[in-house]
Amino acid sequence: MDSENLQQELKRLKKENAVYQAQSRMLEHFVSAARASADRSMLTITLQKTLDVSIGLTGAEKGSLFLLDKDGTVIESILTRGKASSEERSRLIGTVLDQGLAGWVRHQCQLAPGDCRVAYIRDTEKDDRWLTLPDQPYRVRSALAVPISRKNQLQGLLTLLHSQPEHFSAESIDLIIMTAEQIGVILENATLYKELDDSFHRIEQAKLEIEAYSHALNSEMEKGRRIQRDFLPEKIPQPPEWEVAAYLHPAIQVSGDFYDVFQLPDGNLGLVVADVCDKGVGAALFMALFRSLIRVFTFGTGRVNGLSVPEPNSRRLNVLTAVHETNSYIARHHGKMGMFATMFVGMLDVSTGKLAYINAGHEPPVLLRRSGELLLLWPTGPAVGLMPDMIFNTDQVQMDAGEMLIAYTDGVTEASSTADEIFGRKRLHMILEKKFPTASETIARIEDDIFEHIGQAPQSDDITLLGLRRKEKS
């Protein structure tokens, strides 16, 4: 190899080594910035380091760097002028990209994406492409504008400046051209990293907002639960020779189930177990409405929204009549909501043990006879609230000493295990056949068996139980 060829080879190796060193410094900085604190934008730091490396390769004194999106809009920048207000930055960027050398290169790249070239001004005083900005605080005589592209997509514009004319040599221009593609890779990665980081921040912010909303919602639901508990009887009446027990466990904080036990003016007992369709807040609101209407139409006087309420001394004053009135009220005033309730409503003559009842589409309560027979009290009419003027037939059973009635909602029989096996009526009846001595013990045993059956599965529906037992005569 002759001396001239050797010098060219050494020159080539020197150039490649310089490019390699520049790429290594930028890559090393990118990794360091990615691991650094989020106090500053990693993308901004990467742009500044890229500009510093480019200035070092070419011996430039100053420079600017614009990062563009797919539409050619500047998404990040390092200005030659350094610090500037947001308004001033926007004005400078707009002017440079419209009339300056960087804008000239961008325009040429848009015309020929596959042939995006460097623009070199040897002497700004002799080249119309150069734009001297108003109040420019530095002197420029030579300028180099380098497009940074990847896969024929213009990603950025690098402008390098010097105060002397013809500063940039062919060798330095070759170096920056060779480096530009790698700069594109680094900037692409920095952009993707920023987008990913922004996404994580948005997700984290959304998570915090959801947690705050969830906390507020839980707080409101808890208030609703406490209010709803107040609709249940604070103290269940216990007439002589009778025991009444009840249990309610909502699937969520508020429930569509309810029970009620109250004494009538004649000393007899009103019993209600009901299940409003659906779940959640809507069902809970209608639960309060159904419960209130049963009470109003049982004890109130006058008129409620055009519907008559029996007088206290009327022969119609009983909880069974209230079922008819409640049905008409709901159907006429809230029919569009499509809300209804199944319910078992009973009126117990505590002296004789006669239980008159309406089963409005509800699960059949079980009457455990002294003989061990299980008598099911099947529906005598449809659910309450479907249509006005529905017919609800009344039926009657006699409860003797030692006999017990268990009324419940379908959350009992339809409680599901982790294997999707329902609890079922058969299992409920098997528990009742064991004949526990009190209503409280019977309900407690049913409760235990249900939750043992559910195990780790989510509770799918509200669970409500009401037990009525006529005590043995002493």
Stockholm file with secondary structure:
# STOCKHOLM 1.0

chainA/1-474         MDSENLQQELKRLKKENAVYQAQSRMLEHFVSAARASADRSMLTITLQKTLDVSIGLTGAEKGSLFLLDKDGTVIESILTRGKASSEERSRLIGTVLDQGLAGWVRHQCQLAPGDCRVAYIRDTEKDDRWLTLPDQPYRVRSALAVPISRKNQLQGLLTLLHSQPEHFSAESIDLIIMTAEQIGVILENATLYKELDDSFHRIEQAKLEIEAYSHALNSEMEKGRRIQRDFLPEKIPQPPEWEVAAYLHPAIQVSGDFYDVFQLPDGNLGLVVADVCDKGVGAALFMALFRSLIRVFTFGTGRVNGLSVPEPNSRRLNVLTAVHETNSYIARHHGKMGMFATMFVGMLDVSTGKLAYINAGHEPPVLLRRSGELLLLWPTGPAVGLMPDMIFNTDQVQMDAGEMLIAYTDGVTEASSTADEIFGRKRLHMILEKKFPTASETIARIEDDIFEHIGQAPQSDDITLLGLRRKEKS
#=GR chainA/1-474 SS CCHHHHHHHHHHHHHHHHHHHHHHHHHHHHHHHHHSCTTSCHHHHHHHHHHHHHHHHHTCSEEEEEEECTTSCEEEEECTTCSCCHHHHHHHHHHHHHHSHHHHHHHHHHHCGGGCCCEEESCGGGCTTCCCCTTCCSCCSEEEEEEEEETTEEEEEEEEEESSTTCSCHHHHHHHHHHHHHHHHHHHHHHHHHHHHHHHHHHHHHHHHHHHHHHHHHHHHHHHHHHHHHHSCSSCCCCTTEEEEEEEECSSSSCSEEEEEEECTTSCEEEEEEEESSCHHHHHHHHHHHHHHHHHHHHCCEEETTEEECCTTCTTCSHHHHHHHHHHHHHHHHGGGTCCEEEEEEEECTTTCEEEEEEESCCCCEEECTTSCEEECCCSBCCBTSSTTCCCCCEEEECCTTCEEEEECHHHHTCBCTTCCBCHHHHHHHHHTTCCSSHHHHHHHHHHHHHHHHTTSCCCSCEEEEEEEECCCC
#=GC SS_cons         CCHHHHHHHHHHHHHHHHHHHHHHHHHHHHHHHHHSCTTSCHHHHHHHHHHHHHHHHHTCSEEEEEEECTTSCEEEEECTTCSCCHHHHHHHHHHHHHHSHHHHHHHHHHHCGGGCCCEEESCGGGCTTCCCCTTCCSCCSEEEEEEEEETTEEEEEEEEEESSTTCSCHHHHHHHHHHHHHHHHHHHHHHHHHHHHHHHHHHHHHHHHHHHHHHHHHHHHHHHHHHHHHHSCSSCCCCTTEEEEEEEECSSSSCSEEEEEEECTTSCEEEEEEEESSCHHHHHHHHHHHHHHHHHHHHCCEEETTEEECCTTCTTCSHHHHHHHHHHHHHHHHGGGTCCEEEEEEEECTTTCEEEEEEESCCCCEEECTTSCEEECCCSBCCBTSSTTCCCCCEEEECCTTCEEEEECHHHHTCBCTTCCBCHHHHHHHHHTTCCSSHHHHHHHHHHHHHHHHTTSCCCSCEEEEEEEECCCC
//
